Each structure stands twice: as C-alpha cells, then as structure tokens.
C-alpha cells in the first residue's frame, strides 16, 4: 500500500525535476551574446563576420590597450552603432556595445530582452538600468536622456582583458624607468 508520504515525495521529486528542466531550457540557461558573434572570436574573425552581415565599418583600432571595431548597422529594427572590444594581446572578443541615438527606443529593447532572457538580475527602473547575467556573461541596458545603450560582456574574457592591460602597463612603466 502506498502511503501519503510516498505520494508527496514522488510529487515533490517530479516538481523539482520539472523546475530544473524548465530553467535549463529557458533564458536562464543560455549564455548572453550579441547575435551570432561568439565570445573569444578574434578581431579578424569578427571583421569578416561583420562584413558577411553587411555591417558598415566606421572605425578600426587594432593596437593599443583597447583594440576595437566600430560599425554602423541595424539591430532590433533600428539604426545603431556597434563597437566590438578585444583583449590587447590575444585580440579576443570580450565585450560589445550597441548604441541607438534615441532614448525612447530603450523600453522596446527592454521588452525584447525580457522575452528572450526573462527577468534581469538587477533592476533600477528609476535610472532605466537593467542587468542580466547568464553563464558568466552579462548584458546591461541603459536608456534615458539622448541614447539607448546595450553592453554585452563575457566576464572571463573581461578579466583576461584586465590582466593583459595591466601587463602592458607594467611593461611600459618598467621600460620608462
């Protein structure tokens, strides 16, 4: 004979499995990235991929502490500027920033992101700032005043950027002394 406690244990186990499955297939499980640009792509790979997508190159800096590529394109149906940032030594993609010139566009971008990534980790509605974090990647939306800004980052590669930058600055300081 099956007891009430056995039924409750089975029910709780089933609910737990369902919750774990749901979290793994929802927006909470997938890492955050800008379209189909993969974290760690080299500067040359991003440049080729952006050309395939018909992005218009507006600025290219491949040396120094903050190598980057800047493009004019469309994202979420509106004109924007996308800047891809790379680690200075390995030239790996660690961050990307999207800027739309209208602050009014922010609420639309927020609703798109809410559908895809669900609720942000941190919300500051009075400041129109929202941060999503998934699998060591992060996305920050800010809007107000004159523009809407959406910044994507891979936190491991961000740390790699900081380490490489510190190493370069240390070498420059030693060379100057």
N, C-alpha and C positions, 0 to 999 in steps of 0.2 A: 504494500500500500504506500502511495506517495504522500508525503506529509506536506503541510502548508509551507514549512521552512524550505523543503527541497524545491517546491514550485517557485518560491521567492528567489532562491539562489539562482535557479535557471533563468528566471526573468531578468534579474539584475545582470547576469553574465551576458545575456543576449543584448540588453540595452547598452552595456559597456562596449561590446564588440561593434554594435551599430554606430555608436558615437565615434569610436576610433576610426572606423571605416569612413564615416562622413568627413571627419577632419582631414583624412588623408586624400580625399578626392575633391575637397573644396578648395577655396582660395587660400586656406591656411597652410597647405602643404607645398604649394609650388613656389619656387624662388621668384623674386621680382626681377624683371629685366625689361629693357626698352625694346619693344617689338621683338624682332628675331636676332638682335645683336647679343652674342654670348659674352659673358664675363671672361676676361683674360684674352680676348681676341687681340692680336697685335694691331698697331696703328695701320700697317699696310692692309691687313685683313678688313678692318673697319672701313678704310678708304675705298677698297674695292667693292665691299658690300653696299656702301652708301651710293657709289656710282651705279651699281646694278639697280638700286631703288630710285634712281634719278634725283637724288639729293643734289643741291647746288652748293658747291664748296665756296665758302666766303672767307675763311681764314685757316691757315695751316701753320702750326708752330711745332717743329719736331725736335727741338733742342731745348736745353734749359731745364729748370726744375718742374715745369708743368706743361709737358707736351700736350697738344690738343688739336682737334679738328672741329671746325665750326661750319654748319650747313644751314641753308635756308630750305625749308620743305613744308609739308603739311602733316599734322598729327591730330587725330580725333576730329578731322574735318575742318581745321583752321590753320592758317599760315603761322609758322613758328620758326624759331632758330633753335637748333640742337647743337650742343657742344659736347664732344666726347673727350674725356680726360684719360691720360695714360700715365703709367709709372715711368719715371725718368730714365731708368736703366733698362728694364725689361720691355718697356713700351707696351704694357698690357692694359687693356681697358678696365678701369676700376670705377668710373663714375660717368654719368651723362646728365646734362641739364637741358631741359626744354623750357623755352620762354615764349609766351604768347603776349602780344602787346596790349591785350585787353584784360583788365581785371575782372570784367563781367563773365569771362569765359571760365573762371575758376569753379563756379558751382556746377557747371556742366561736366567738367573734368572730374570733379569730386564724385558726382553720381555715376560716371563711367567706372571709376576706380572702386567704388562701393559695390557695384555689381560684380566686378571681377575678383576683388580681394577681400570683400566683406568689410568688417569694421576695422578702423585703424587702431594701432597700439596706443596712440596718443592723439588727443583732440584738444585744440584750443580754438573753439568756434569764434570767440570774440576777436581773435587775431587772424582768423581764416587760415589756420595752420593745422595740417593733418599728417601723421606719420604712420606708415605701415612697415612692419618688419616681418619677413618670412625667410626661413632657412639662411640666415646670415646675409641677407640682402635687405636693403631699406629704400623706401621711397618717401619723399617729403613734398607735400603740396602746400604752396603759399599763394594767396591771392589778395589783392587789395591795392589801393592807390592806382598805379598805372599799368601793372602787368600781372600775369599768372606765371608762376614758376613751379616746375615739377623736376625734382632732382632724384636720380636713381644712383645707388651705390652698392658695391659688393664690399662688405665690411672686412673680409680677409685681405682683399686686394687693396683696400683703403689703407690698412696697416702696412702692407708692403710698400705702398707709395710713401707713407710717412718714414719708414725705415730707409728707403733709398734716398729720399730727400735729405734726411739727417746725415746719411753717409756722405753725400755730395757736399753738403755744407761743412761738414767736419774736414773733409779733404781740402776744400777751398781755404778754410781757416788755417790749416796746417801749412799749406803752400804759401799763404800770405805772411806767415810769421817768420 
